[in-house]
Amino acid sequence: FLACLLLPAIAITMMQGVDQESHQATSWYDVAQPVTAGLLITILLAVDDLNPVKVFCSYAQYWGGSDALISEGRIGLLCAILLVSLAVHMREELLYTCVKLFFRCTFNNVFFSSVEIVGMDNLPKTGPVILTGNHNNQFVDGALLISNCERQVSFMIAQKSWDKPMVGFLARAFHCIPVSRPQDIAFSGAGLVVRDGSTTLRGEGTSFKKQLGVGFSIEISGEPKPLKVKEIVSDTELVLESAASPSETPSKYKVSPKVDQSKMFDRVYTGLKQGRCLGIFPEGGSHDRTDLLPLKAGVAIIALDAMQKHHMTVPIVPVGLNYFKGHRFGGRVVVEFGPPIIVPEAIYLQYESDRHGAVEDLLRLVATGMRSVIVPTPDYHTLQQIYMARRLYLPDGLKLSAEQTMDLNRRFAVGLKKVLDLRTRMGGDTNGMSKAPSSESIPKSNSNSSLDLKESNGSSAEGPTLTPEDIEFIDAFKAEVEDYMSTLKRLGLRDHQVRQIGWWGVGDLTGRLLYLLVTLLMGAIPQMLFNFPLMFIASRWASSEQKKALKASTVKLAARDVVMSYKVLSVLSLIPVLYIFYGVLIVTCTKWTWTSDILVLLFLPFMSYVGMKASEQGVRAWTDILPAFKRLMPATRAEQDKLPERRARLQKKLNVAVKKFGPILGDIYYTNKNVDWLKEMGWFTHAAANAATMPPSPSQDSLAATRKAMATTLPAPGVTENGKDGNSTEAGPAGEPATDGLTKRSGAKQQEGEEAD
């Protein structure tokens, strides 16, 4: 009784404390209503004289005697039948909710150490809407969006994924829409083809009439993109819609059949008419690159046909899935929802007369929106440099939210690309660091670059210029940053440890060793019994699938995008087997009661979770122990002691660079301004498209060289991000960050999210 009185008071007091900290007013009624309802139900169930069911049954038995039709058991049976009937009627919604809750618990707490949501307010609460996300983690992308989105999302999923047992079951539970993709049913054509540079394609030993049809696509070795068949003349001659590049030697080719998508589009429009949320990954396939692949036309066709054929305005909300250590258990994810993209009226009008042009314009708009919620860079090395620049720029001891971190990362990404674009125009190559396209290749009418539109003091009408001293400064600073990063990697240090390394001694090493020993003792048994077998099998299977995906793909760099998906699928498949095994073992090898057996089995997942968290702390402790061990060697100790001063010099040079080049970058320089990322990424999208830094079908030689370079010099994708570094929310120019309202953090907090260089 006392607990019933105290619990609501404690709950309301806690809510008031939270509201005082966040400066938000909460109504007492909103808090008291659910608490009061719960307490009343508890009292009615606990006290027989107040329980309405028992009171009603007692009166029925009083008037009808012991043979009365109404009794507690019969009322309970009737309610159970009604409950089952309701569950059967609502089975799809119930299954969706249960699976979503399961994924939310596992992904947000087990598979990933944290999942942070940014910009959920940008998602319309009701009405039809299309979500477009970048596709960097295969099945995990859809599961994360579904489990962390406030609305029910129906994703479009490849038919070959739909046909897989585990994935297909989950896809049906989440109301996904299967899509047959031509590349999934492509096959090698018979014979060889000869190209003469025209639209006519001739074959040697081919069977064009038997294997091909009008509208089919042909992928020819050495050809940058697929070619569509316009007309089949004979078994050895056909006409293409566009000319093929000339080649003296016959080539092999693949055939992608034309797929009828009418039924799929009917299901899509039916769902949109019902006000549902449709999820699409418009890149068409998963990859492990740091920028977007060319977008497929499907999302644009759906949005435009929705207006033309069904008179629906469907907003497109870009979603950025930003993974850090995304291919490993315990990584981090920041899911960012961007502002809705409303299709301009001009594109609707253009679609009536020029369908292809309207689709291309809308795709550019969607690509711009999608880049505004990720950190697009040409490669992982540049991404790593951006994260390092952000850490060096921030004053020590400040804390960032996930939204502020992503915003600052994007400022550095766009600013770096603009400066290096200017550097390329003025002084040639940048030695491999974020090779930017020439601004002359960007149409002036579409360019949003401040470098093109804004003049600085003393600059020409064509835009700002760099002096030879500026070019020398940029090259020297880039070299210093790269050398600093390579030194940290060689010494086994992380950037946040540099500020602490001078204080480390034998006592710190001893304390960390003891902490590591404690975590090992806590996590060793659960890890060996429950987690290690699953992780070992999952890693082996994921590695095998990674090799297959890498061999079959022309866009993947290391195929790390498939690793986490197969780890998750294998763990979900093997967990029931493991617990059934231990259940049989407990029943057959012990003489416990059934109650004890059930309690032990229910306790095992908790032990597994404790073991996993203890192991995470052990790994974190080991990252401090390794450089502390190296510090015992005099030569290494001397080199480590020089790092804080070296880092301070880099910080000073970076602030000089930001103040020097920042004003010519426009709004991204001023941290007290909200950046229009659609405008900034519009420039980036045009630049990336015209530079052709990521062709849809790169040559095998260049792709192999890139993969080899990644394997030897680059870190794992997304391994290098810290969402818990500090930053200011209100500031003047970017070189003068403010500190008001920001809290300091401990060394442990600095380490918690620090990226591995």
Summary of the structure (lengths in Angstrom):
residues: 757
radius of gyration: 30.4
end to end distance: 57.0
largest distance: 104.9
contacts: 2345
relative contact order: 0.10
helix: 58%
strand: 11%
